[in-house]
Amino acid sequence: MRINRTVAAAGVLALAGAVLAAGPAQAAGGAPKGDGAKAICKRLPKTEERVDKALARLHGDASVNGSIARLEQRVDSAHKAGHSEIEKYLNDRLTVRRSLGSTLDTRKADLKSVAGWCAKNAPAAGK
């Protein structure tokens, strides 16, 4: 049992030493060096694709999973069935989903202006 304690104590000391040695290196490298323009421009096509896909899903008809129309239909069904607690829960989700649509519309507009900036400043984004 004494050997296990000694090994455990040595392990803890080694771990503490490693943490203390890495501390200053992490502190210096942890601060951002720029605004990340190069990475944003690089990821822009994928980001636009994801936003478009999410908007298509939200604005889809009642047969599309995740659409506003489908959730509205579920709220109506809960109301007709007299399930007031379910109706309230689904109504709250519907409110959030509608706000998500406006958020994504804003993001899509923002991405258009970012795409224009990236096209004009491609060399500067690499710095």
DSSP file (Angstrom, degrees, kcal/mol; ACC not computed):
  #  RESIDUE AA STRUCTURE BP1 BP2  ACC     N-H-->O    O-->H-N    N-H-->O    O-->H-N    TCO  KAPPA ALPHA  PHI   PSI    X-CA   Y-CA   Z-CA
    1    1 A M     >        0   0    0      0, 0.0     4,-1.7     0, 0.0     5,-0.2   0.000 360.0 360.0 360.0 -35.5    0.0    0.0    0.0
    2    2 A R  H  >  +     0   0    0      1,-0.2     4,-1.9     2,-0.2     5,-0.1   0.849 360.0  53.8 -65.1 -34.8    2.9    2.3    0.8
    3    3 A I  H  > S+     0   0    0      1,-0.2     4,-2.5     2,-0.2    -1,-0.2   0.905 105.9  52.8 -67.3 -41.0    4.3    1.9   -2.7
    4    4 A N  H  > S+     0   0    0      1,-0.2     4,-2.4     2,-0.2    -1,-0.2   0.890 109.2  49.3 -62.1 -39.6    1.0    2.9   -4.3
    5    5 A R  H  X S+     0   0    0     -4,-1.7     4,-2.6     2,-0.2    -1,-0.2   0.896 110.9  50.1 -65.9 -39.7    0.9    6.1   -2.3
    6    6 A T  H  X S+     0   0    0     -4,-1.9     4,-2.2     2,-0.2    -2,-0.2   0.918 112.5  46.5 -64.9 -43.3    4.4    7.0   -3.3
    7    7 A V  H  X S+     0   0    0     -4,-2.5     4,-2.2     2,-0.2    -2,-0.2   0.902 113.0  49.8 -65.3 -41.4    3.7    6.4   -6.9
    8    8 A A  H  X S+     0   0    0     -4,-2.4     4,-2.3    -5,-0.2    -2,-0.2   0.906 110.4  49.9 -64.3 -41.5    0.5    8.4   -6.7
    9    9 A A  H  X S+     0   0    0     -4,-2.6     4,-2.3     1,-0.2    -2,-0.2   0.898 110.6  49.8 -64.4 -40.6    2.3   11.3   -4.9
   10   10 A A  H  X S+     0   0    0     -4,-2.2     4,-2.3     1,-0.2    -1,-0.2   0.891 110.1  51.5 -65.1 -38.9    5.0   11.3   -7.6
   11   11 A G  H  X S+     0   0    0     -4,-2.2     4,-2.4     2,-0.2    -2,-0.2   0.904 109.4  49.5 -63.6 -42.0    2.3   11.4  -10.3
   12   12 A V  H  X S+     0   0    0     -4,-2.3     4,-2.6     2,-0.2    -2,-0.2   0.915 111.5  49.0 -64.8 -42.7    0.6   14.3   -8.7
   13   13 A L  H  X S+     0   0    0     -4,-2.3     4,-2.3     2,-0.2    -2,-0.2   0.903 111.5  49.4 -63.5 -40.7    3.9   16.2   -8.5
   14   14 A A  H  X S+     0   0    0     -4,-2.3     4,-2.1     2,-0.2    -2,-0.2   0.914 112.0  48.3 -64.3 -42.2    4.7   15.5  -12.1
   15   15 A L  H  X S+     0   0    0     -4,-2.4     4,-2.4     2,-0.2    -2,-0.2   0.914 111.0  50.5 -63.7 -43.6    1.2   16.7  -13.2
   16   16 A A  H  X S+     0   0    0     -4,-2.6     4,-2.5     1,-0.2    -1,-0.2   0.904 110.3  50.3 -62.2 -41.1    1.5   19.8  -11.1
   17   17 A G  H  X S+     0   0    0     -4,-2.3     4,-2.2     1,-0.2    -1,-0.2   0.896 110.0  49.9 -63.3 -40.4    4.9   20.6  -12.7
   18   18 A A  H  X S+     0   0    0     -4,-2.1     4,-1.9     2,-0.2    -2,-0.2   0.901 111.2  48.9 -65.7 -40.4    3.5   20.1  -16.2
   19   19 A V  H  X S+     0   0    0     -4,-2.4     4,-1.4     2,-0.2    -2,-0.2   0.925 112.6  47.5 -65.5 -44.4    0.6   22.4  -15.5
   20   20 A L  H  < S+     0   0    0     -4,-2.5    -2,-0.2     1,-0.2    -1,-0.2   0.878 112.3  49.7 -65.5 -36.9    2.9   25.1  -14.0
   21   21 A A  H  < S+     0   0    0     -4,-2.2     4,-0.5     1,-0.2    -1,-0.2   0.856 113.5  45.6 -70.1 -33.9    5.3   24.8  -17.0
   22   22 A A  H  X S+     0   0    0     -4,-1.9     4,-2.3    -5,-0.2     5,-0.2   0.683  93.3  83.8 -82.4 -17.7    2.5   25.1  -19.5
   23   23 A G  H  X S+     0   0    0     -4,-1.4     4,-2.3     1,-0.2     5,-0.2   0.923  91.4  42.7 -53.3 -56.9    0.7   28.0  -17.8
   24   24 A P  H  > S+     0   0    0      0, 0.0     4,-2.0     0, 0.0    -1,-0.2   0.864 113.5  53.4 -62.6 -34.8    2.8   30.9  -19.2
   25   25 A A  H  > S+     0   0    0     -4,-0.5     4,-1.9     1,-0.2    -2,-0.2   0.902 111.0  46.1 -66.7 -39.4    2.8   29.4  -22.7
   26   26 A Q  H  X S+     0   0    0     -4,-2.3     4,-1.2     2,-0.2    -1,-0.2   0.886 110.0  54.1 -69.8 -37.8   -1.0   29.1  -22.7
   27   27 A A  H  < S+     0   0    0     -4,-2.3     4,-0.4    -5,-0.2    -2,-0.2   0.905 112.0  43.7 -64.1 -40.6   -1.4   32.6  -21.4
   28   28 A A  H  < S+     0   0    0     -4,-2.0     3,-0.4     1,-0.2    -1,-0.2   0.879 119.7  41.1 -72.5 -37.3    0.7   34.1  -24.2
   29   29 A G  H  < S+     0   0    0     -4,-1.9    -1,-0.2     1,-0.2    -2,-0.2   0.520  99.0  76.3 -89.0  -5.0   -0.9   32.0  -27.0
   30   30 A G  S  < S+     0   0    0     -4,-1.2    -1,-0.2    -3,-0.2    -2,-0.1   0.710  73.2  89.2 -81.6 -20.2   -4.5   32.3  -25.7
   31   31 A A  S    S-     0   0    0     -4,-0.4     2,-0.1    -3,-0.4    -4,-0.0  -0.566  86.5-109.0 -80.3 139.5   -5.2   35.8  -26.9
   32   32 A P        -     0   0    0      0, 0.0    -1,-0.1     0, 0.0    -2,-0.1  -0.400  20.5-157.2 -66.5 143.2   -6.5   36.3  -30.4
   33   33 A K        -     0   0    0     -4,-0.1     2,-0.3    -2,-0.1    -2,-0.0   0.535  69.6  -9.7 -98.6  -9.4   -4.1   37.8  -32.8
   34   34 A G  S    S-     0   0    0      3,-0.0     0, 0.0     0, 0.0     0, 0.0  -0.856  83.9 -78.3-163.2-163.2   -6.6   39.2  -35.3
   35   35 A D        -     0   0    0     -2,-0.3     0, 0.0    -3,-0.1     0, 0.0   0.456  60.7-115.3 -96.2  -0.8  -10.3   39.1  -36.2
   36   36 A G     >  +     0   0    0      3,-0.1     4,-2.4    89,-0.1     5,-0.2   0.751  62.9 149.0  77.0  24.2  -10.2   35.7  -37.9
   37   37 A A  H  >  +     0   0    0      1,-0.2     4,-2.8     2,-0.2     5,-0.3   0.884  67.9  54.2 -60.0 -40.9  -11.0   37.2  -41.3
   38   38 A K  H  > S+     0   0    0     87,-0.7     4,-2.0     1,-0.2    -1,-0.2   0.927 111.9  43.8 -60.9 -45.1   -9.1   34.5  -43.2
   39   39 A A  H  > S+     0   0    0      2,-0.2     4,-2.3     1,-0.2    -1,-0.2   0.888 113.0  51.6 -67.9 -39.1  -11.0   31.7  -41.5
   40   40 A I  H  X S+     0   0    0     -4,-2.4     4,-0.9     1,-0.2    -2,-0.2   0.933 111.8  46.5 -64.1 -45.0  -14.3   33.4  -41.9
   41   41 A C  H  < S+     0   0    0     -4,-2.8     3,-0.3     1,-0.2    -1,-0.2   0.880 112.1  51.8 -64.5 -37.1  -13.8   33.9  -45.6
   42   42 A K  H  < S+     0   0    0     -4,-2.0     4,-0.3    -5,-0.3    -1,-0.2   0.896 115.3  40.5 -65.7 -40.1  -12.6   30.3  -46.0
   43   43 A R  H  X S+     0   0    0     -4,-2.3     4,-2.4     1,-0.2     3,-0.3   0.513  87.9 100.9 -86.0  -5.1  -15.7   28.9  -44.2
   44   44 A L  H  X S+     0   0    0     -4,-0.9     4,-2.8    -3,-0.3     5,-0.2   0.862  77.7  50.4 -53.5 -47.7  -18.1   31.4  -45.9
   45   45 A P  H  > S+     0   0    0      0, 0.0     4,-2.1     0, 0.0    -1,-0.2   0.919 114.1  45.1 -60.0 -42.2  -19.5   29.0  -48.6
   46   46 A K  H  > S+     0   0    0     -3,-0.3     4,-2.3    -4,-0.3    -2,-0.2   0.893 113.0  50.9 -66.8 -39.2  -20.3   26.3  -46.0
   47   47 A T  H  X S+     0   0    0     -4,-2.4     4,-2.3     2,-0.2     5,-0.2   0.925 110.7  48.3 -64.4 -44.7  -21.8   28.8  -43.7
   48   48 A E  H  X S+     0   0    0     -4,-2.8     4,-2.6    -5,-0.2    -1,-0.2   0.901 110.8  52.1 -61.2 -40.4  -24.0   30.2  -46.4
   49   49 A E  H  X S+     0   0    0     -4,-2.1     4,-2.3    -5,-0.2    -2,-0.2   0.912 109.9  48.3 -62.7 -43.4  -25.1   26.7  -47.4
   50   50 A R  H  X S+     0   0    0     -4,-2.3     4,-2.3     2,-0.2    -2,-0.2   0.907 112.5  48.1 -64.7 -41.7  -26.0   25.8  -43.7
   51   51 A V  H  X S+     0   0    0     -4,-2.3     4,-2.5     2,-0.2    -2,-0.2   0.923 112.5  48.7 -65.8 -43.6  -28.1   29.0  -43.4
   52   52 A D  H  X S+     0   0    0     -4,-2.6     4,-2.4     1,-0.2    -2,-0.2   0.907 111.8  49.7 -61.7 -41.5  -29.9   28.4  -46.7
   53   53 A K  H  X S+     0   0    0     -4,-2.3     4,-2.0     2,-0.2    -1,-0.2   0.906 111.5  48.2 -64.3 -42.1  -30.6   24.8  -45.7
   54   54 A A  H  X S+     0   0    0     -4,-2.3     4,-2.6     2,-0.2    -2,-0.2   0.896 112.1  49.2 -66.2 -40.2  -32.0   25.9  -42.3
   55   55 A L  H  X S+     0   0    0     -4,-2.5     4,-2.6     2,-0.2    -2,-0.2   0.901 109.5  51.8 -66.3 -40.0  -34.2   28.6  -43.9
   56   56 A A  H  < S+     0   0    0     -4,-2.4     4,-0.2     1,-0.2    -1,-0.2   0.905 111.9  47.4 -62.1 -40.0  -35.5   26.2  -46.4
   57   57 A R  H >< S+     0   0    0     -4,-2.0     3,-1.1     1,-0.2    -2,-0.2   0.936 112.9  47.8 -66.1 -46.1  -36.4   23.8  -43.6
   58   58 A L  H 3< S+     0   0    0     -4,-2.6    10,-2.5     1,-0.2    11,-0.5   0.888 116.2  43.1 -62.1 -40.1  -38.1   26.5  -41.5
   59   59 A H  T 3< S+     0   0    0     -4,-2.6    -1,-0.2     8,-0.2    -2,-0.2   0.326  92.8 114.5 -91.2   8.2  -40.1   27.9  -44.4
   60   60 A G  S <  S-     0   0    0     -3,-1.1     9,-0.7    -4,-0.2    10,-0.2  -0.133  71.9 -95.2 -71.0 172.7  -41.1   24.4  -45.7
   61   61 A D    >   -     0   0    0      8,-0.1     3,-2.0     7,-0.1     9,-0.4  -0.126  50.0 -80.8 -80.9-175.3  -44.7   23.1  -45.7
   62   62 A A  T 3  S+     0   0    0      1,-0.3     4,-0.1     7,-0.2    -1,-0.1   0.609 125.5  64.2 -66.8 -11.9  -46.2   21.0  -43.0
   63   63 A S  T 3  S+     0   0    0      2,-0.1     2,-0.6     7,-0.0    -1,-0.3   0.564  84.1  91.1 -86.1  -7.4  -44.6   17.8  -44.4
   64   64 A V  S X  S-     0   0    0     -3,-2.0     3,-1.8    -7,-0.1     6,-0.3  -0.784  81.0-124.8 -94.6 121.6  -41.1   19.1  -43.6
   65   65 A N  T 3  S+     0   0    0     -2,-0.6     3,-0.1     1,-0.3    -5,-0.1  -0.421  96.7  20.8 -60.5 133.1  -39.7   18.2  -40.2
   66   66 A G  T 3  S+     0   0    0      1,-0.3    -1,-0.3    -2,-0.1     2,-0.1   0.437  92.3 135.8  88.5   0.2  -38.6   21.3  -38.4
   67   67 A S    <>  -     0   0    0     -3,-1.8     4,-1.7    -6,-0.2    -1,-0.3  -0.453  62.6-127.7 -82.1 156.2  -40.8   23.7  -40.4
   68   68 A I  H  > S+     0   0    0    -10,-2.5     4,-2.5     1,-0.2     5,-0.2   0.893 110.9  55.6 -64.7 -40.4  -42.9   26.4  -38.8
   69   69 A A  H  > S+     0   0    0     -9,-0.7     4,-2.0   -11,-0.5    -7,-0.2   0.884 106.1  50.7 -61.4 -39.7  -45.9   25.1  -40.7
   70   70 A R  H  > S+     0   0    0     -9,-0.4     4,-1.9    -6,-0.3    -1,-0.2   0.907 111.2  47.7 -65.9 -41.4  -45.5   21.7  -39.2
   71   71 A L  H  X S+     0   0    0     -4,-1.7     4,-2.2     2,-0.2    -2,-0.2   0.878 109.4  53.6 -68.1 -37.0  -45.2   23.1  -35.7
   72   72 A E  H  X S+     0   0    0     -4,-2.5     4,-2.3     1,-0.2    -1,-0.2   0.905 107.9  51.5 -61.6 -40.1  -48.3   25.2  -36.3
   73   73 A Q  H  X S+     0   0    0     -4,-2.0     4,-2.3     1,-0.2    -2,-0.2   0.889 109.0  50.0 -63.3 -39.9  -50.2   22.1  -37.3
   74   74 A R  H  X S+     0   0    0     -4,-1.9     4,-2.3     2,-0.2    -1,-0.2   0.877 108.8  52.2 -66.8 -37.5  -49.1   20.3  -34.1
   75   75 A V  H  X S+     0   0    0     -4,-2.2     4,-2.3     2,-0.2    -2,-0.2   0.930 110.4  48.5 -62.6 -45.1  -50.3   23.3  -32.0
   76   76 A D  H  X S+     0   0    0     -4,-2.3     4,-2.6     1,-0.2    -2,-0.2   0.901 110.7  50.8 -61.1 -42.0  -53.7   23.2  -33.8
   77   77 A S  H  X S+     0   0    0     -4,-2.3     4,-1.8     1,-0.2    -1,-0.2   0.899 110.5  48.6 -63.8 -40.5  -53.9   19.4  -33.2
   78   78 A A  H  X>S+     0   0    0     -4,-2.3     5,-2.4     2,-0.2     4,-0.6   0.886 111.5  50.4 -66.2 -38.4  -53.1   19.9  -29.5
   79   79 A H  H ><5S+     0   0    0     -4,-2.3     3,-1.0     1,-0.2    -2,-0.2   0.938 110.9  47.8 -64.1 -46.7  -55.7   22.6  -29.2
   80   80 A K  H 3<5S+     0   0    0     -4,-2.6    -1,-0.2     1,-0.3    -2,-0.2   0.837 111.4  51.2 -63.5 -33.1  -58.4   20.5  -30.8
   81   81 A A  H 3<5S-     0   0    0     -4,-1.8    -1,-0.3    -5,-0.2    -2,-0.2   0.568 113.3-119.5 -81.5  -8.1  -57.6   17.5  -28.6
   82   82 A G  T <<5 +     0   0    0     -3,-1.0     2,-1.4    -4,-0.6    -3,-0.2   0.724  64.2 144.8  78.4  21.3  -57.8   19.8  -25.5
   83   83 A H     >< +     0   0    0     -5,-2.4     4,-2.6     1,-0.2    -1,-0.2  -0.656  18.0 171.4 -92.2  80.3  -54.2   19.2  -24.4
   84   84 A S  H  > S+     0   0    0     -2,-1.4     4,-2.4     1,-0.2    -1,-0.2   0.853  73.2  50.8 -64.7 -37.4  -53.6   22.7  -23.0
   85   85 A E  H  > S+     0   0    0      2,-0.2     4,-2.3     1,-0.2    -1,-0.2   0.916 113.4  45.7 -66.7 -41.8  -50.2   22.0  -21.5
   86   86 A I  H  > S+     0   0    0      2,-0.2     4,-2.9     1,-0.2     5,-0.2   0.908 111.8  52.7 -65.8 -41.5  -49.0   20.4  -24.7
   87   87 A E  H  X S+     0   0    0     -4,-2.6     4,-2.5     2,-0.2    -2,-0.2   0.923 109.8  47.9 -60.4 -45.0  -50.4   23.4  -26.7
   88   88 A K  H  X S+     0   0    0     -4,-2.4     4,-2.2     2,-0.2    -1,-0.2   0.927 112.6  49.1 -62.4 -44.8  -48.6   25.9  -24.4
   89   89 A Y  H  X S+     0   0    0     -4,-2.3     4,-2.0     1,-0.2    -2,-0.2   0.933 114.0  45.1 -59.4 -47.5  -45.3   24.0  -24.8
   90   90 A L  H  X S+     0   0    0     -4,-2.9     4,-2.3     1,-0.2    -1,-0.2   0.857 110.4  54.9 -67.7 -34.6  -45.6   23.8  -28.5
   91   91 A N  H  X S+     0   0    0     -4,-2.5     4,-2.2    -5,-0.2    -1,-0.2   0.895 107.2  50.5 -63.9 -39.9  -46.6   27.5  -28.7
   92   92 A D  H  X S+     0   0    0     -4,-2.2     4,-1.9     2,-0.2    -2,-0.2   0.911 111.2  48.1 -64.3 -41.3  -43.5   28.4  -26.9
   93   93 A R  H  X S+     0   0    0     -4,-2.0     4,-2.6     1,-0.2    -2,-0.2   0.883 109.4  54.3 -64.1 -37.5  -41.4   26.3  -29.3
   94   94 A L  H  X S+     0   0    0     -4,-2.3     4,-2.5     2,-0.2    -2,-0.2   0.889 105.8  52.3 -64.2 -39.7  -43.2   28.0  -32.2
   95   95 A T  H  X S+     0   0    0     -4,-2.2     4,-2.0     2,-0.2    -1,-0.2   0.925 112.0  45.7 -60.7 -45.2  -42.3   31.5  -30.8
   96   96 A V  H  X S+     0   0    0     -4,-1.9     4,-2.1     1,-0.2    -2,-0.2   0.910 112.0  51.5 -64.7 -42.5  -38.7   30.5  -30.7
   97   97 A R  H  X S+     0   0    0     -4,-2.6     4,-1.6     1,-0.2    -2,-0.2   0.889 108.9  50.5 -64.9 -38.9  -38.8   28.9  -34.1
   98   98 A R  H  X S+     0   0    0     -4,-2.5     4,-1.5     1,-0.2    -1,-0.2   0.907 110.5  49.2 -64.8 -40.7  -40.3   32.0  -35.7
   99   99 A S  H  X S+     0   0    0     -4,-2.0     4,-2.2     1,-0.2    -2,-0.2   0.844 105.7  58.3 -67.7 -31.3  -37.6   34.2  -34.1
  100  100 A L  H  X S+     0   0    0     -4,-2.1     4,-2.8     1,-0.2    -1,-0.2   0.884 101.8  55.6 -62.9 -37.8  -35.0   31.8  -35.4
  101  101 A G  H  X S+     0   0    0     -4,-1.6     4,-2.1     1,-0.2    -1,-0.2   0.925 109.5  44.5 -60.6 -45.2  -36.3   32.5  -38.9
  102  102 A S  H  X S+     0   0    0     -4,-1.5     4,-2.1     2,-0.2    -1,-0.2   0.869 112.6  52.6 -69.2 -34.7  -35.8   36.2  -38.5
  103  103 A T  H  X S+     0   0    0     -4,-2.2     4,-2.4     2,-0.2    -2,-0.2   0.928 110.8  46.7 -63.7 -44.5  -32.3   35.6  -37.0
  104  104 A L  H  X S+     0   0    0     -4,-2.8     4,-2.5     2,-0.2    -2,-0.2   0.861 109.1  54.4 -67.6 -35.3  -31.3   33.5  -39.9
  105  105 A D  H  X S+     0   0    0     -4,-2.1     4,-1.9     2,-0.2    -1,-0.2   0.917 110.6  47.0 -61.8 -42.2  -32.6   36.0  -42.4
  106  106 A T  H  X S+     0   0    0     -4,-2.1     4,-2.4     1,-0.2    -2,-0.2   0.914 111.6  50.6 -64.1 -43.5  -30.4   38.7  -40.7
  107  107 A R  H  X S+     0   0    0     -4,-2.4     4,-2.6     1,-0.2    -2,-0.2   0.887 107.6  53.5 -62.8 -38.8  -27.5   36.3  -40.7
  108  108 A K  H  X S+     0   0    0     -4,-2.5     4,-1.5     2,-0.2    -1,-0.2   0.916 109.7  47.7 -62.5 -42.7  -28.0   35.6  -44.5
  109  109 A A  H  X S+     0   0    0     -4,-1.9     4,-1.5     1,-0.2    -2,-0.2   0.903 111.7  50.7 -63.8 -40.8  -27.9   39.4  -45.2
  110  110 A D  H  X S+     0   0    0     -4,-2.4     4,-2.2     1,-0.2    -2,-0.2   0.902 106.7  54.4 -62.4 -40.8  -24.8   39.8  -43.0
  111  111 A L  H  X S+     0   0    0     -4,-2.6     4,-2.5     1,-0.2    -1,-0.2   0.823 102.7  57.5 -65.3 -30.8  -23.1   36.9  -44.9
  112  112 A K  H  X S+     0   0    0     -4,-1.5     4,-1.8     2,-0.2    -1,-0.2   0.924 108.9  44.7 -64.4 -43.3  -23.8   38.7  -48.3
  113  113 A S  H  X S+     0   0    0     -4,-1.5     4,-2.1     2,-0.2    -2,-0.2   0.872 112.7  51.9 -69.0 -34.7  -21.9   41.8  -47.1
  114  114 A V  H  X S+     0   0    0     -4,-2.2     4,-2.9     2,-0.2    -2,-0.2   0.901 106.9  53.7 -65.3 -40.2  -19.1   39.5  -45.7
  115  115 A A  H  X S+     0   0    0     -4,-2.5     4,-2.1     1,-0.2    -2,-0.2   0.901 108.8  49.4 -61.4 -40.6  -18.9   37.8  -49.1
  116  116 A G  H  X S+     0   0    0     -4,-1.8     4,-1.8     2,-0.2    -1,-0.2   0.912 111.7  48.4 -63.2 -42.8  -18.4   41.2  -50.7
  117  117 A W  H  X S+     0   0    0     -4,-2.1     4,-2.6     1,-0.2    -2,-0.2   0.925 111.0  50.3 -63.2 -44.5  -15.7   42.1  -48.3
  118  118 A C  H  < S+     0   0    0     -4,-2.9     4,-0.3     1,-0.2    -1,-0.2   0.877 109.0  52.2 -62.7 -37.6  -13.9   38.8  -48.8
  119  119 A A  H  < S+     0   0    0     -4,-2.1     3,-0.4    -5,-0.2    -1,-0.2   0.889 116.5  39.2 -65.9 -38.3  -14.0   39.3  -52.6
  120  120 A K  H  < S+     0   0    0     -4,-1.8    -2,-0.2     1,-0.2    -1,-0.2   0.828 125.9  34.7 -79.0 -32.6  -12.5   42.8  -52.3
  121  121 A N     X  +     0   0    0     -4,-2.6     4,-2.3    -5,-0.2     5,-0.2  -0.029  70.0 131.9-117.7  30.1  -10.0   42.0  -49.6
  122  122 A A  H  > S+     0   0    0     -3,-0.4     4,-0.7    -4,-0.3    -1,-0.2   0.887  78.9  45.6 -53.2 -45.1   -8.9   38.5  -50.2
  123  123 A P  H >4 S+     0   0    0      0, 0.0     3,-0.7     0, 0.0     4,-0.3   0.902 113.5  50.0 -66.2 -37.2   -5.2   39.2  -49.9
  124  124 A A  H >4 S+     0   0    0      1,-0.2     3,-1.3     2,-0.2    -2,-0.2   0.812 101.2  63.2 -70.2 -28.8   -5.7   41.3  -46.7
  125  125 A A  H 3< S+     0   0    0     -4,-2.3   -87,-0.7     1,-0.3    -1,-0.2   0.770  95.0  62.1 -67.4 -23.7   -7.8   38.6  -45.1
  126  126 A G  T <<        0   0    0     -4,-0.7    -1,-0.3    -3,-0.7    -2,-0.2   0.630 360.0 360.0 -76.4 -13.0   -4.7   36.3  -45.2
  127  127 A K    <         0   0    0     -3,-1.3    -1,-0.2    -4,-0.3    -2,-0.1   0.465 360.0 360.0 -80.9 360.0   -2.7   38.6  -42.9
